[in-house]
Amino acid sequence: MAQATQEFGDWPLKRLMTEVCGSGHKSADDLTRAQATEAFERILAGEPDPTTLGAFWLANRWKRNTPEELGAYVDVMCDRVEYAEPDADPVDCGANYDGKGRTAILGVAAGAVAAAAGTPVVVHSGDRVPTQKQDSYKHVLDELGVHTELTPSDSADMVDETGFGFYYQPAFNPAVDDLFDRRDMMGVRSFVNTVETLANPAGASVHLGSFYHLAFAKKVVDTFVESEFHDLDRVLMFQGMEGYDDVRPGYTKVAEWDAAGGDGEGSEGASFDDFEIETADYGMDLEEDDLAVDDVAADSAEITEAVLTGERDGPFADAVAVNAALRIYAGGDAGSIEEGLDAAREVIDDGSARDVLEAMRDF
C-alpha cells in the first residue's frame, strides 16, 4: 500500500472516504479535481480493494457528483480511450450503456435515417453492461446482421463509408470495460455509468444524449465544460424513454447547449436553453405504450428494417422520424425539428434510408 500511495499521491480511496466524501449525503464534502483524478486513476489501475471501491462508489452516489468531479473522471477515462476520428464530423449518440427492457430501441433506425439525410451519426455501447444488463445498440445491430465487434479504426471507416458508425466499448475503452465484474457486484449504478456515455470515441463536435430530469442535462453540459479533454460545439439532450436516447412520445423537454463560437470553457458566448416539443404538434398520435415490445433486440431490429424499407407506418415510423429529426437538428443540418422531420420522411420515402442499412450490413 505504501508503494501505491507513493505512486498515485496522497489520496487512497480509504482516506477519501474517511476525510472527504464518506460521511453521508448531507455532510460529505466534494472532491477536488486533483482528488477525483487520483481516485479514478487508482480505480482503473485496480488498486483499491473491492470493499473500499464499493463504498467509494456508493458514497459518490449518495452525495451526488459535481461537474468538476465528473469532468476529472471523464478526463482520466479519455486518457485511456483509443480514439479513431472519421473524416466526417458525426453526431455522437451516447445512450445509457445498460440498455432498455420494455420499449423498442429506435436509435439505429433514426441514425440510419439521419445519415441518409446527410447527418453522420455515431453510436457506442458495450454488451449487457451493469446494472440493468439489458439490450443496447449492439444487440439491435447484431440482430440486423451488422458487424459490431470492430476495431476503432474500422468504426471510423464505417462512418465515412455508410454515414452511420458503431464503436464497441471493449475495443475503444478497455479500461472501463475491465471494471465490468466490480460494477456488476455493486448492484446499483455508479458514476461510471455516466462517464462512459461521454467518451465520444469518434471525437465528434456534437453530443446527443438523454435525461430523466433537466438538472441532469445541465450537469452533463457542465461536465463537458469542466473536462479538459473535450471541446464540443453543441450538446442536445432530451427526456428519453427508459433513460435512453429515444425521445418520449407526447410532451418532451429538450435541452440545448451551444458554444456559440466560444472556447467551450464557460465563455460568455456559450448558451444553455430548454424548450418543449409535443409529438401531437407534428401530427403524431402515439404514446409510450405504443412503442412497447416483447423482445427488445429482435423486435427493434424487425421494426428498424420495416420502417427503413417503407413497409411499416404508424407509431413506430413516426417515432423513428422524430428521433431522426432531432439528430439532424443536433448536427446543424436543419434549422428546426420540423425541417428535420421533412428531411427524415423524404429519405425514408425515396429509399435512401434503406440503402444506408444495406451499406451497414455490407461493411
C-alpha positions as CSV (number, residue, x, y, z in Angstrom):
1,M,0.0,0.0,0.0
2,A,2.9,2.4,0.7
3,Q,4.2,1.9,-2.8
4,A,0.7,2.5,-4.3
5,T,0.3,5.7,-2.2
6,Q,3.7,7.0,-3.3
7,E,2.9,6.2,-7.0
8,F,-0.5,7.8,-7.0
9,G,-0.3,10.5,-4.5
10,D,-1.7,11.2,-1.0
11,W,-5.3,10.2,-1.5
12,P,-6.1,6.4,-1.5
13,L,-9.8,5.8,-1.6
14,K,-10.0,4.8,2.1
15,R,-8.6,8.2,3.1
16,L,-11.0,10.0,0.7
17,M,-13.9,8.1,2.4
18,T,-12.9,8.9,5.9
19,E,-11.8,12.6,5.3
20,V,-13.9,13.8,2.4
21,C,-16.8,12.0,0.8
22,G,-17.9,9.1,3.1
23,S,-19.8,10.8,5.9
24,G,-23.3,10.7,4.3
25,H,-25.2,12.5,1.6
26,K,-25.8,15.7,3.7
27,S,-22.4,16.2,5.4
28,A,-20.0,14.8,2.9
29,D,-17.6,17.1,1.1
30,D,-16.9,17.2,-2.6
31,L,-13.6,16.0,-4.1
32,T,-11.2,18.5,-5.7
33,R,-10.3,17.9,-9.3
34,A,-6.9,16.5,-8.1
35,Q,-8.6,14.1,-5.6
36,A,-11.1,12.9,-8.2
37,T,-8.4,12.4,-10.8
38,E,-6.3,10.4,-8.4
39,A,-9.3,8.3,-7.2
40,F,-10.2,7.2,-10.8
41,E,-6.6,6.6,-11.7
42,R,-6.4,4.2,-8.8
43,I,-9.7,2.6,-9.7
44,L,-8.7,2.0,-13.3
45,A,-5.3,0.6,-12.1
46,G,-7.2,-2.0,-10.0
47,E,-5.5,-0.6,-6.8
48,P,-8.5,-0.4,-4.3
49,D,-9.8,-3.5,-2.6
50,P,-13.3,-4.4,-3.6
51,T,-14.9,-3.3,-0.3
52,T,-13.3,0.2,-0.4
53,L,-14.2,0.6,-4.1
54,G,-17.8,-0.3,-3.5
55,A,-18.0,2.1,-0.6
56,F,-16.4,4.9,-2.6
57,W,-18.8,4.4,-5.5
58,L,-21.8,4.4,-3.1
59,A,-20.6,7.5,-1.3
60,N,-20.3,9.3,-4.6
61,R,-23.9,8.2,-5.5
62,W,-25.2,9.4,-2.1
63,K,-23.6,12.8,-2.1
64,R,-24.1,13.3,-5.9
65,N,-21.2,14.1,-8.1
66,T,-20.3,17.7,-9.1
67,P,-19.4,18.6,-12.7
68,E,-15.8,19.2,-11.5
69,E,-15.6,15.6,-10.2
70,L,-17.3,14.2,-13.3
71,G,-15.0,16.3,-15.5
72,A,-12.0,14.8,-13.8
73,Y,-13.4,11.3,-14.1
74,V,-14.1,11.8,-17.8
75,D,-10.6,13.1,-18.4
76,V,-8.9,10.1,-16.7
77,M,-11.1,7.8,-18.8
78,C,-10.4,9.7,-22.0
79,D,-6.6,9.4,-21.5
80,R,-7.1,5.6,-21.9
81,V,-9.7,5.6,-24.7
82,E,-8.5,4.6,-28.2
83,Y,-9.8,7.4,-30.4
84,A,-10.4,7.0,-34.1
85,E,-11.9,10.1,-35.8
86,P,-13.6,9.7,-39.2
87,D,-13.2,12.3,-41.9
88,A,-16.8,13.2,-41.3
89,D,-17.9,15.0,-38.1
90,P,-20.8,12.9,-36.8
91,V,-23.3,13.4,-34.1
92,D,-22.2,11.4,-31.1
93,C,-25.1,9.5,-29.5
94,G,-24.2,8.4,-26.0
95,A,-27.2,6.3,-24.8
96,N,-27.1,4.6,-21.4
97,Y,-25.0,1.5,-21.9
98,D,-27.1,-0.7,-19.6
99,G,-29.9,-0.6,-22.1
100,K,-33.7,-0.8,-22.4
101,G,-36.1,-3.6,-21.3
102,R,-39.6,-2.5,-22.3
103,T,-39.7,-0.4,-25.4
104,A,-38.1,-0.6,-28.8
105,I,-34.6,0.9,-29.4
106,L,-35.1,3.4,-32.2
107,G,-31.7,4.9,-32.4
108,V,-30.4,2.5,-35.1
109,A,-33.3,3.3,-37.4
110,A,-33.1,7.0,-36.5
111,G,-29.4,7.1,-37.1
112,A,-29.7,5.5,-40.5
113,V,-32.4,8.0,-41.5
114,A,-30.3,10.9,-40.3
115,A,-27.3,9.5,-42.2
116,A,-29.3,9.2,-45.4
117,A,-30.3,12.9,-44.9
118,G,-26.7,13.9,-44.7
119,T,-26.1,13.9,-40.9
120,P,-23.5,11.3,-40.0
121,V,-24.2,9.6,-36.7
122,V,-22.1,7.5,-34.3
123,V,-23.5,5.2,-31.6
124,H,-21.5,3.3,-29.0
125,S,-22.2,0.7,-26.3
126,G,-20.9,-2.3,-24.5
127,D,-22.5,-5.7,-24.2
128,R,-25.0,-6.2,-21.3
129,V,-23.4,-3.5,-19.1
130,P,-24.3,-3.4,-15.4
131,T,-26.5,-2.7,-13.7
132,Q,-29.5,-3.5,-15.9
133,K,-27.6,-5.5,-18.5
134,Q,-30.4,-5.1,-20.9
135,D,-30.4,-4.6,-24.7
136,S,-28.5,-1.7,-26.3
137,Y,-27.3,-0.6,-29.7
138,K,-25.0,-3.6,-30.1
139,H,-27.8,-6.1,-29.8
140,V,-30.1,-4.5,-32.3
141,L,-27.2,-4.2,-34.8
142,D,-26.3,-7.9,-34.2
143,E,-29.9,-8.9,-35.0
144,L,-29.7,-6.8,-38.2
145,G,-26.6,-8.6,-39.3
146,V,-24.3,-5.6,-38.9
147,H,-20.8,-6.3,-37.6
148,T,-20.3,-4.8,-34.2
149,E,-17.1,-6.1,-32.7
150,L,-15.0,-3.7,-34.7
151,T,-11.6,-2.0,-34.0
152,P,-11.9,1.8,-33.5
153,S,-10.3,2.4,-36.9
154,D,-12.8,0.1,-38.6
155,S,-15.6,2.0,-36.8
156,A,-14.3,5.3,-38.2
157,D,-14.2,3.8,-41.7
158,M,-17.8,2.6,-41.2
159,V,-18.9,6.2,-40.5
160,D,-17.2,7.5,-43.7
161,E,-18.5,4.7,-45.9
162,T,-22.1,4.5,-44.6
163,G,-22.8,7.6,-42.6
164,F,-23.5,5.5,-39.5
165,G,-20.8,4.1,-37.2
166,F,-20.8,1.8,-34.2
167,Y,-18.0,1.9,-31.7
168,Y,-17.7,-1.1,-29.4
169,Q,-16.7,-0.3,-25.8
170,P,-14.3,-3.2,-25.1
171,A,-12.4,-2.1,-28.2
172,F,-12.2,1.6,-27.7
173,N,-12.5,1.8,-23.9
174,P,-10.9,-1.3,-22.4
175,A,-10.0,0.3,-19.1
176,V,-13.7,0.9,-18.3
177,D,-14.7,-2.5,-19.7
178,D,-12.3,-4.1,-17.3
179,L,-14.4,-2.8,-14.4
180,F,-17.4,-5.0,-15.5
181,D,-17.2,-7.5,-12.7
182,R,-16.8,-5.0,-9.9
183,R,-19.6,-2.9,-11.3
184,D,-21.8,-6.0,-11.6
185,M,-21.2,-6.8,-7.9
186,M,-22.3,-3.2,-6.9
187,G,-25.9,-3.8,-7.9
188,V,-26.6,-0.1,-8.4
189,R,-25.3,2.4,-10.9
190,S,-22.1,4.4,-10.1
191,F,-20.6,7.5,-11.8
192,V,-19.0,5.1,-14.3
193,N,-22.4,4.7,-15.9
194,T,-22.5,8.4,-16.5
195,V,-18.9,9.0,-17.7
196,E,-18.8,6.0,-20.1
197,T,-21.5,7.6,-22.2
198,L,-19.4,10.7,-22.6
199,A,-16.3,9.0,-24.1
200,N,-17.1,10.4,-27.6
201,P,-14.8,7.8,-29.3
202,A,-15.2,9.4,-32.8
203,G,-14.1,12.9,-31.5
204,A,-17.4,14.4,-32.6
205,S,-18.1,18.1,-32.0
206,V,-21.8,17.4,-31.2
207,H,-23.2,15.2,-28.4
208,L,-26.8,13.9,-28.2
209,G,-28.0,12.3,-25.0
210,S,-31.0,11.9,-22.7
211,F,-32.1,12.7,-19.2
212,Y,-34.9,12.0,-16.7
213,H,-34.7,15.5,-15.2
214,L,-33.5,18.7,-16.7
215,A,-30.9,19.2,-13.9
216,F,-29.0,16.2,-15.2
217,A,-28.8,17.7,-18.7
218,K,-27.3,20.8,-17.2
219,K,-24.8,18.7,-15.2
220,V,-23.7,16.8,-18.3
221,V,-23.2,20.1,-20.1
222,D,-21.2,21.5,-17.1
223,T,-19.2,18.2,-17.1
224,F,-18.2,18.7,-20.7
225,V,-17.2,22.3,-19.9
226,E,-15.1,21.1,-16.9
227,S,-13.5,18.5,-19.0
228,E,-10.0,19.4,-20.2
229,F,-10.2,16.8,-22.9
230,H,-13.5,17.6,-24.7
231,D,-14.1,20.7,-26.7
232,L,-17.6,20.4,-28.0
233,D,-19.5,22.9,-30.1
234,R,-23.0,21.7,-29.2
235,V,-24.9,19.4,-26.9
236,L,-28.6,18.4,-27.4
237,M,-30.4,16.3,-24.7
238,F,-34.0,15.3,-24.2
239,Q,-36.2,13.2,-21.9
240,G,-35.7,9.7,-23.2
241,M,-37.7,6.5,-22.8
242,E,-36.2,4.4,-20.1
243,G,-33.3,6.9,-19.9
244,Y,-32.3,6.0,-23.4
245,D,-31.8,8.4,-26.4
246,D,-35.2,7.7,-27.8
247,V,-37.5,10.7,-27.3
248,R,-40.7,10.2,-25.3
249,P,-44.0,10.4,-27.2
250,G,-46.2,13.2,-26.2
251,Y,-44.6,16.0,-24.1
252,T,-40.8,16.1,-24.1
253,K,-38.4,18.6,-22.6
254,V,-35.3,19.3,-24.8
255,A,-32.1,20.9,-23.5
256,E,-29.7,22.6,-25.9
257,W,-26.2,24.0,-25.3
258,D,-24.2,25.9,-27.9
259,A,-20.6,27.1,-27.5
260,A,-21.7,29.8,-29.9
261,G,-18.2,30.5,-31.1
262,G,-16.8,30.4,-27.6
263,D,-13.9,28.4,-26.4
264,G,-16.0,25.6,-24.8
265,E,-14.8,26.5,-21.4
266,G,-17.7,28.5,-20.0
267,S,-17.1,31.6,-22.1
268,E,-19.7,34.3,-22.2
269,G,-20.7,33.3,-25.7
270,A,-22.0,29.9,-24.6
271,S,-25.7,29.4,-24.1
272,F,-27.9,26.8,-22.4
273,D,-31.6,26.8,-23.2
274,D,-34.5,24.4,-22.9
275,F,-37.7,24.1,-24.9
276,E,-40.7,21.7,-25.2
277,I,-42.0,19.6,-28.0
278,E,-45.2,17.8,-28.4
279,T,-45.3,14.9,-30.9
280,A,-49.0,15.7,-31.4
281,D,-48.0,19.0,-32.9
282,Y,-46.3,17.0,-35.7
283,G,-49.5,15.1,-36.5
284,M,-48.3,12.1,-34.5
285,D,-50.8,10.2,-32.4
286,L,-48.6,7.9,-30.3
287,E,-48.0,7.1,-26.6
288,E,-45.1,5.2,-24.9
289,D,-47.2,2.1,-24.7
290,D,-47.4,2.0,-28.5
291,L,-43.7,1.5,-28.6
292,A,-43.5,-1.4,-26.2
293,V,-42.1,-4.7,-27.4
294,D,-41.6,-8.3,-26.1
295,D,-38.1,-8.9,-27.3
296,V,-36.2,-5.6,-27.3
297,A,-33.3,-6.6,-29.6
298,A,-35.2,-8.8,-32.1
299,D,-38.3,-6.7,-32.3
300,S,-36.3,-3.5,-32.6
301,A,-34.3,-4.9,-35.5
302,E,-37.5,-6.0,-37.2
303,I,-39.1,-2.6,-36.7
304,T,-35.9,-0.9,-37.9
305,E,-35.9,-2.8,-41.2
306,A,-39.6,-2.4,-41.8
307,V,-39.6,1.3,-41.2
308,L,-36.4,1.9,-43.3
309,T,-37.8,-0.1,-46.2
310,G,-41.1,1.7,-46.1
311,E,-43.1,-1.4,-45.1
312,R,-44.3,-0.1,-41.8
313,D,-46.1,3.2,-40.8
314,G,-47.9,4.2,-37.7
315,P,-46.4,4.9,-34.3
316,F,-43.0,3.2,-34.9
317,A,-42.5,5.0,-38.2
318,D,-43.5,8.3,-36.6
319,A,-41.2,7.7,-33.6
320,V,-38.2,6.9,-35.9
321,A,-38.9,10.1,-37.9
322,V,-39.0,12.4,-34.9
323,N,-35.8,10.8,-33.4
324,A,-34.1,11.2,-36.7
325,A,-35.2,14.8,-36.9
326,L,-33.6,15.5,-33.5
327,R,-30.3,14.1,-34.8
328,I,-30.5,16.1,-38.0
329,Y,-31.2,19.2,-36.0
330,A,-28.4,18.4,-33.5
331,G,-26.0,18.1,-36.3
332,G,-27.0,21.6,-37.6
333,D,-28.4,20.3,-40.9
334,A,-31.9,21.5,-40.1
335,G,-32.9,24.8,-38.6
336,S,-35.8,23.3,-36.7
337,I,-37.3,19.9,-35.7
338,E,-40.0,20.4,-38.4
339,E,-37.3,20.8,-41.1
340,G,-35.6,17.7,-39.7
341,L,-38.9,15.8,-39.9
342,D,-39.3,16.8,-43.6
343,A,-35.8,15.6,-44.4
344,A,-36.3,12.3,-42.5
345,R,-39.6,11.4,-44.2
346,E,-38.1,12.2,-47.6
347,V,-35.2,9.8,-47.3
348,I,-37.5,7.1,-46.0
349,D,-39.9,7.6,-48.9
350,D,-37.2,7.7,-51.6
351,G,-35.3,4.6,-50.3
352,S,-32.1,6.4,-49.2
353,A,-32.5,5.2,-45.6
354,R,-32.9,1.6,-46.7
355,D,-29.7,2.0,-48.7
356,V,-27.8,3.1,-45.6
357,L,-29.0,0.0,-43.8
358,E,-27.7,-2.2,-46.6
359,A,-24.4,-0.4,-46.6
360,M,-24.1,-1.0,-42.9
361,R,-24.7,-4.7,-43.5
362,D,-22.2,-4.8,-46.3
363,F,-19.5,-3.1,-44.3
